[in-house]
Amino acid sequence: MNIWFIRMDNDGWKDLDLNENSPYIYSAHGSCGDLEVATKHKHLIFPELSLSGKDLAKLVRDIKLSLVDAGKIKLEDSGKRRCDLAIRYWLSVMQAGDLVFVRTKQSKVILCRVTGYISEDFFMQQGCFKRPVYILGEITEDMLPSSIWNRTFGRKTIERNAKKVISSWVESNIEALTMST
C-alpha cells in the first residue's frame, strides 16, 4: 500500500476540491490541457493502463517534448519539469486501497482511501486525472507526528511516501486515525 500526500489547495483547479459531495481527488497533471493529446492516447490508458512503467515514461517524455516544440508549454513553467513522475504516479503507481492525505482548499487535511481508477470522462473533458476516494475523515495536527503533518505542506501537488517509518506509523495507527474522526 502506498501513502500519498496531495495538495489540492495548490493545484490550479478553482472549482474542484475534495469534500463529502465530491469524493474525488484531482490532478494538476495530464495532457497540459491539450485534448487532442488526450484523445490520441486514450486507448493506451482506458479501460486500464496498457503500458509498462518504462514505456509510459518514454511516451510522457515524448509528448512533453512535442508540446514544448509546438510552443504549447515551457519547461520553465511550474510543474512541467517533473510532470513525468506525477503522471506515472496517477496512472500506474497509485492503486485502489492506497491511503491519501489531502490538503483541501479550506486548508483541512482529509485522510481517504483510493477506491478506483481515473475517470475516463474527466480525462476526455479536461485532459487531467480524477480518482474516486472513500473519505475516512478529517485529520488534525495533534493526531499525527510532526514528520507526517509537515508532509501535508509539501512543495509538489503529489508526493508518494518513501520513508518506511512513516508508512509503518500510518499502517499501525490507521484504526485510531479513522475512529477519532
N, C-alpha and C positions, 0 to 999 in steps of 0.2 A: 504494500500500500504506500502510495506517495502522499506527502503532505505538501499542500500548495499555499502560497501567500499571494493574494490578488489585490491590486489597488484599483478598485472601481471608482474611487474618489479622484483618481488621477489619470483616467483612461481616455478622455476626449469625448465620451458619449454624454450629451447633456440630459437626455430624457430617459436613459436606461440605467437602472440600478437594481440591486438585489433587495427584495422585500417579500413579505408574505403573499402579496398579489402577483408577484413576478419572480418565482423561484428559479431564476436563471443567472448564470454568470456569463459575462460578455468579454470578448477580447477586443483590444485595440488593434490587433494584427489580422492579416488575411491577405486580400488582394490589393491593398492600398487603395480601395475604392474603385478599382478598375474591374467593372463587372464583366467585361469581355474576357479578362484573365480567369475570373471565377467560372464563367460558363465553359470556357475552353478546357479546364482541368477538372470539372465536376465529376466526370466518370472515374477519375483516379481516387476521389475522396468518398463518394457515396455508392452504395449504401454503407460501405466501410472503407477505410484506407487500404488501397491495394499495392502500396509501395513499401519497400524496405526503408529503414531509417536512413541508410546511405543514399538510396535513390531519391527519397523525399528531400534530403538536404541539398542534393545536386539540383533538383528541379526548382526548389525555392531560390537557390543562389542564381540560377539561370534566369528565372522570372524577374528577380530583383534587378539584375544587371540589365535586362531588356527594358525595364521601366526607367532605369537611370539613363540608358542610351536614348530613350524616347523623350527624355526631359520631363517625365511624369513625377519622379521623385528625385531627391538628392540624398546621398548617403549621410550628409551632414545633418539632415533633419532628425528631430528627436525620434528615437526608437528604430531608425532604419538600419543602423549598423549591425544590431544584434537581433533583428526580427526573425532571422532564420531559426534561431534557437526557440523563440517564443512560438513560432508556427509549429515547429516539431513538437513542442510541449502540448499544444492544443490538439493536434491531430493524432499523434502516435504515443505519447508518453502518458498523458492523463487518461485514467481509466475509471469506469464506474466502480464505486467503492472508495475512491480516494477521498481524503479529507481536505477541505479548503477553508482557510481563514481569509475572509473577505472584509476589507475596509471599504465601507459604503460611502456614498456622497454625504451622508449625515454624520460621518466620522464614527460610526458604530463598527464594531468588529463582530461579524457573524460567522459562526462555525457551521459548515454544511458538508454534506456528502454528495459527491457526483453520482448521478443516477443514470446517465446515458451519454450517447454520442452527440456530436454537434448537430445543430438544426440545419437541414438542407434548405428549407425555405428562407431562413435568415441569411444563410450564406449567399443564396442566389439574389436576394434583395439588397443586402448590404456589403457583401464581399468579405465579411468578418465572421467570427465564430460565436456561437451561443450554445451553452450546455445546460441541461436541466440539473437541478440540485434539490436535495431534501434539506431544509433548514433545521439544524439541530438546536440552535439558539444563539442569543447574543452572548458575547464573551467580554468581560471587563478586565481591566488591568490587574486587579487583585486576584484573578483566577489563574494567572499564568506566571511562570518565571519570566524575569525581565528579558532574557535572551529570546524567548518566543514572542513576547509582546512587541519588542523592538523590531522584529521581522515584519510586523504588520505595517511598518512605516518605510518599507524598502523603497529603493530608488526606481526599480523596474515595475512594470504593470503586472508581471507574473514572475514568480520565482518558485523553484522546487526546493524542498528541504533536502540538503545533502549531509546534514550532521546527524549521525546516529543517536547522539544523546538527546536531541530534540525529538526525533521520531519516537524513540523509546519512551520519553516522558509523556508525549501525547497519547501513544497507544496504551500506556499504563493508566492514564488518567481520563480517558475518553468518557467513561461512565460517569465519573464525578463532574466533568465539564458539562455533560448534557443533562444531568439531573438537577444541577443548580440553576439552569436557565428556565 
